[in-house]
Structure formats: C-alpha cells, structure tokens
Amino acid sequence: MFLKISYLVIIALFLVAFCINFGISLSRDLKAKKALKKNPIYQKGIVRDIQTVKGKVFLTVEFTSSHNRLLLSETFELFESDLKGKTYSIGEEVDMIYNDVKDQKRVRNFPLILADKKIKLEKGVLFLNSALIFMAGFILVNTIYMYIDANALKTDIPLVGENGLYSNYFYILLMFVIYFILCNYMVSSIFDAPRKDVQNYLKFYGNVTKARVITFKFGKSKNSRGLKESIIDLEFSTNSGEQVKTKLTSFMYSETQEEYIDILYDPKNPKQVVYLRQ
C-alpha cells in the first residue's frame, strides 16, 4: 500500500512542479517583454550576412557594444511569413532593442530582437512547458483511473508484480528516469537563464578579460562542423582584482586549444562566462 500511495503522490507532485515552472517561466517572459515595450534600449547595427533556408531568413547583424566596445554580431532567425514583404540588404543599418538590467541582481532572461519586429512571447518555451503539464496530467489521470478500476487503494494488489498494476519494474524505472531528466530541466529553467540569453546579455553588459585554461576535456556533443564540445576549467582575474575559477563549454575552443583565451564575464556573477573569439 505504501508503494502505491507513494507512487501516486510523486507523479502528482511532478504535475504541480511542472505547473509552477510554467508559471514562473511565463511570468518572467511577460515581465521582460513588458519592459522591452515600455523602455527599450536601442543598439544600431549593420547587416553583414543574409541566408535563406527553407522558409527561414538568418540575418547576421554586426554592432559595437556600448559597454565593452567590442565589435560583435548576432544572428536573428526570422520566418519569411513574418517579414510581410520587408527585405533586408547587406550593409543596411538596423536597430536592435534590449532591456536595461543594470539594477537586476541576477539576470534570468535577456530578449534581444530587431526593433521593427513585433515583440512576442517565447513560443518554444511555452509549448515545451505546456507539453510537460499535459504529459504529467495524462499520466496522473491514467494512473488514478487504473487505481480506481483495480480498486487498488482498498485491496492488497501490489504496485508491481505478476498480478500487480504493472507487470514489471521496467515501466516504473523508465518513468523515474524521464522525470529525473525533466527535473534537471526544471531546476535549470528556474534558476538559470537560457544559454542564448546569457551570451546576448554578456555582449552588452559583460567585461572582457584574459583567462588561463587549467584543464580541458572533450564532451560528447558535436556541432554541425563535426567539432567536439570542449569542457574547460579556467581561472582569471576580474577588473577589481578578484581571482575566479569557473567552467566553460565551447565548440570554438576545440579549434585552437590555446592556454590563454579571451572571455566575457558577468560583473554581477563572475563565474558566468562565455568564450570570446576576436
């Protein structure tokens, strides 16, 4: 009986957790997009490259960061259906907008869009979090129905076994593996900003410095060019003289494997860094 009740409680708690994660993600996105509409910061850039692939337009814009004075670039993914007849040309000057986050203790998201585009919520995150709620809800409802149909809470029928609700432990094990992976996603979603947002945030607010690579090893992931991802332990000194040790993952480092590399670090959280290829 204990195992049956525990299993039911666990899958119910995961449904609650997915709902909380959905609410937090949506609230942050709404707040960021509201600030972007109300008080955006403008950054001028120059279109350097345009690629059209299967109904999508990839627009590479080059700009000079007003904070660290670096010449950087950002690639925007646009749908041809959203352009509504508008075309861009190489060398054209465009405006980008982003939020003022200087007073935020920790940046959770950092939208960066073209100023002439409509400000929208992140559909990908909304869809994923909605799908997780639907999945968890379906599993919970299906489990409750199974319990009711077998009168599981009033009889001695086991959770797992030859005459149990489940014939073997494989299904239970698979469920816990899936939920464990999704739990890691939720923790990252709640406490960390998306990797793309971190990169864009550091382009506008990060400090540049030289870091020494202590050790590195190749990860399992590969990019489209076949380069393995490098997992790097590095150390550096901030502008205030603080010594920092942190980790960094990068596909670009795999090409050079130099001992000293340029990075951008977050002045508010120096352990948050990105590789800088100049």
LINPELIN-V797783 format. One record per residue. N is the residue number from 1. RES is the residue in three letters. OMEGA is omega as a letter, one per 20 degrees, with the letter a starting at -180 (none if undefined). Layout:
# LINPELIN-V797783
N:RES:OMEGA  N:RES:OMEGA
This chain:
# LINPELIN-V797783
1:MET:a  2:PHE:a  3:LEU:a  4:LYS:a  5:ILE:a  6:SER:a  7:TYR:r  8:LEU:r  9:VAL:a  10:ILE:a  11:ILE:r  12:ALA:r  13:LEU:r  14:PHE:r  15:LEU:r  16:VAL:a  17:ALA:r  18:PHE:r  19:CYS:r  20:ILE:r  21:ASN:r  22:PHE:a  23:GLY:a  24:ILE:a  25:SER:a  26:LEU:r  27:SER:r  28:ARG:a  29:ASP:r  30:LEU:a  31:LYS:a  32:ALA:a  33:LYS:r  34:LYS:r  35:ALA:a  36:LEU:r  37:LYS:a  38:LYS:a  39:ASN:a  40:PRO:r  41:ILE:a  42:TYR:r  43:GLN:r  44:LYS:r  45:GLY:a  46:ILE:r  47:VAL:a  48:ARG:a  49:ASP:r  50:ILE:r  51:GLN:r  52:THR:a  53:VAL:r  54:LYS:r  55:GLY:r  56:LYS:r  57:VAL:r  58:PHE:a  59:LEU:r  60:THR:a  61:VAL:r  62:GLU:a  63:PHE:r  64:THR:a  65:SER:a  66:SER:a  67:HIS:a  68:ASN:r  69:ARG:r  70:LEU:r  71:LEU:a  72:LEU:r  73:SER:r  74:GLU:r  75:THR:r  76:PHE:r  77:GLU:a  78:LEU:r  79:PHE:a  80:GLU:r  81:SER:r  82:ASP:a  83:LEU:r  84:LYS:r  85:GLY:a  86:LYS:r  87:THR:r  88:TYR:r  89:SER:r  90:ILE:a  91:GLY:r  92:GLU:r  93:GLU:r  94:VAL:r  95:ASP:r  96:MET:r  97:ILE:r  98:TYR:a  99:ASN:r  100:ASP:a  101:VAL:a  102:LYS:a  103:ASP:r  104:GLN:a  105:LYS:r  106:ARG:a  107:VAL:a  108:ARG:r  109:ASN:a  110:PHE:r  111:PRO:r  112:LEU:a  113:ILE:r  114:LEU:a  115:ALA:a  116:ASP:r  117:LYS:r  118:LYS:r  119:ILE:a  120:LYS:r  121:LEU:r  122:GLU:a  123:LYS:a  124:GLY:r  125:VAL:r  126:LEU:a  127:PHE:a  128:LEU:a  129:ASN:r  130:SER:r  131:ALA:r  132:LEU:r  133:ILE:r  134:PHE:a  135:MET:a  136:ALA:r  137:GLY:r  138:PHE:a  139:ILE:a  140:LEU:a  141:VAL:r  142:ASN:r  143:THR:r  144:ILE:r  145:TYR:r  146:MET:r  147:TYR:a  148:ILE:a  149:ASP:a  150:ALA:a  151:ASN:a  152:ALA:a  153:LEU:a  154:LYS:r  155:THR:a  156:ASP:r  157:ILE:a  158:PRO:r  159:LEU:a  160:VAL:r  161:GLY:a  162:GLU:r  163:ASN:a  164:GLY:r  165:LEU:r  166:TYR:a  167:SER:r  168:ASN:a  169:TYR:a  170:PHE:a  171:TYR:a  172:ILE:r  173:LEU:r  174:LEU:r  175:MET:a  176:PHE:r  177:VAL:r  178:ILE:a  179:TYR:r  180:PHE:r  181:ILE:a  182:LEU:r  183:CYS:r  184:ASN:r  185:TYR:a  186:MET:r  187:VAL:r  188:SER:a  189:SER:a  190:ILE:a  191:PHE:a  192:ASP:r  193:ALA:r  194:PRO:a  195:ARG:r  196:LYS:r  197:ASP:r  198:VAL:a  199:GLN:a  200:ASN:r  201:TYR:a  202:LEU:r  203:LYS:a  204:PHE:a  205:TYR:a  206:GLY:r  207:ASN:a  208:VAL:r  209:THR:r  210:LYS:a  211:ALA:r  212:ARG:r  213:VAL:r  214:ILE:r  215:THR:r  216:PHE:r  217:LYS:a  218:PHE:r  219:GLY:a  220:LYS:a  221:SER:r  222:LYS:r  223:ASN:a  224:SER:r  225:ARG:r  226:GLY:r  227:LEU:r  228:LYS:r  229:GLU:r  230:SER:r  231:ILE:a  232:ILE:r  233:ASP:a  234:LEU:r  235:GLU:a  236:PHE:r  237:SER:r  238:THR:r  239:ASN:r  240:SER:r  241:GLY:r  242:GLU:r  243:GLN:a  244:VAL:r  245:LYS:a  246:THR:r  247:LYS:r  248:LEU:r  249:THR:a  250:SER:r  251:PHE:a  252:MET:a  253:TYR:a  254:SER:a  255:GLU:a  256:THR:a  257:GLN:a  258:GLU:r  259:GLU:r  260:TYR:a  261:ILE:r  262:ASP:r  263:ILE:r  264:LEU:r  265:TYR:a  266:ASP:r  267:PRO:a  268:LYS:a  269:ASN:a  270:PRO:r  271:LYS:r  272:GLN:a  273:VAL:r  274:VAL:r  275:TYR:a  276:LEU:r  277:ARG:a  278:GLN:none
